C-alpha cells in the first residue's frame, strides 16, 4: 500500500497511503463533475420545457437504473478487475456528458436527448458505485477504514454545496455547454487516476453465471443478520428518513413561511452539520463502539426529524427548525458513516461487490421515498409536517426493533473481522 505507519502524522490516517490520496483526489474531481452535471441537466430541461414535471422525469431517469442495475453492477465488481471497471465507467460517463455538451453548444439539444443521456448515466453509475466501494478498501489498511469512509463521504457533502455553485457560475458567465464540458472533465480526471493507480491483485469471487452470482450475494446477506440490519438501516434512512429533503419547499413556503432563501438556509445548515461531523470522523477514525453509534445515531436522527416536522407545524419557529436541521445533519453522518465502515470491515473480499451493490441500491430508491412522503403529505389530515414525522418514526422504530436489543449489533466495534 506504500506508506510507512508513521508517515504524514498531521494527516488523517488514510492520506498517509499514496494510492488512497490519488484515488481521493480523482474522486473529488469526479463527484464535483457529477454535481455540476445534475445542475446543468436541470437547467437545460427547464430552459427547454418550462415544466417542473419534466424536471421530475429527468430525476427519475437518473435514479431508476440504479434500482434495477446496482445488483448486476455488484456481480460485475466481483467478477472483473475493479480498477479497470472503474476506469471504464468513469470514461463512459465523461463521454456521455460531453455528448450532451456538444449538442447544447450547437443548439441541437432536445428534451429526449437529455432524458436518454440521464438514463444512461444512471445505468453506468449503477456499475460504477459497487466497483468503487469494492475497490478503495484495498488502498489502505483496514484499521483506517472508518476514516477513509468519512473522507470519501466528505467529498459528497462538500461538493453538494460547491459543485452547483461552480455550475451556476459557469452557466451565468459562459453557457450551459461549457458547464457540461467542465463536468465531463472531472470524470476523465478520475479515469486517468485509475490508469496510473497500482494496487496488489484483488481476488475475484463471483461465479460465471450472473443469476447464480446474484443469488449467492442475496443468500450471504440473508444468512448473516448483521448485513441485513446494516443494509435495512440504510434503506429506512433513504426511503423514510431523508424524505424531508424533498418536502422542504412545502415547509419553506407553507409551514414556516420563509421562502426560497429560508429553504436554502435550512438545507445548508443540515449540510454543514453533516460535513463538519464527517470531517471530524475522518480525523478521529470513527468510534470503538460502532454498533452503539449506529443505533444511537439513528434514534437521534429520527427523533430530530420528528421534532422538526411537529414543532414546525405547531410552533412555526424558524430558529428552532434551523437548530433541528443541524442536529439531523450531524446524527445522520454519525450513523451512516458507521454503517458503511462496518460493511467494509465485515464483508469478505469475494462478495464485497455484490453486498455493496445491495447497499448502493438503497440509495437509488431515495426519489421513491419522496414519492411516498408526497403521497402522505397530500392527504388533508396528515400534511407535510406529519408525513415527515412518520418517516422519522419509521427510522427510530427500525433501529429500536432490530438493533437496540441485539447484542451482536450493540457490541459491534472497531476490531471487527470479516465474516467467513
Secondary structure, DSSP 8 states (H G I E B T S, - for coil): ----TTSSTTS-GGGGSHHHHHHHHHHHHHHHHHHHHHHHHHHHHHHHH--HHHHHHHHHHHHHHHHHHHHHHHHHHHHS-HHHHHHHHHHHHHHHHHHHHHHHHTT---HHHHHHHHHHHHHHHHHHHHHHHHHGGGGS-GGGHHHHHHHHHHHHHHHHHHHHHHHHHHHHHS-HHHHHHHHHHHHHHHHHHHHH-----------SSHHHHHHHHHHHHHH-HHHHHHHHHHHHIIIIITHHHHHHHHIIIIIS--HHHHHHHHHHHHHHHHHHHHHHHHHHT--S-HHHHHHHHHHHHHHHHHHHHHHHHHT--HHHHHHHHHHHHHHHHHHHHHHHHHHHHHS-GGGHHHHHHHHHHHHHTHHHHHHHHHHHHTSTTTHHHHHHHHHHHHHHHHHIIIIIT-HHHHT--TT-----
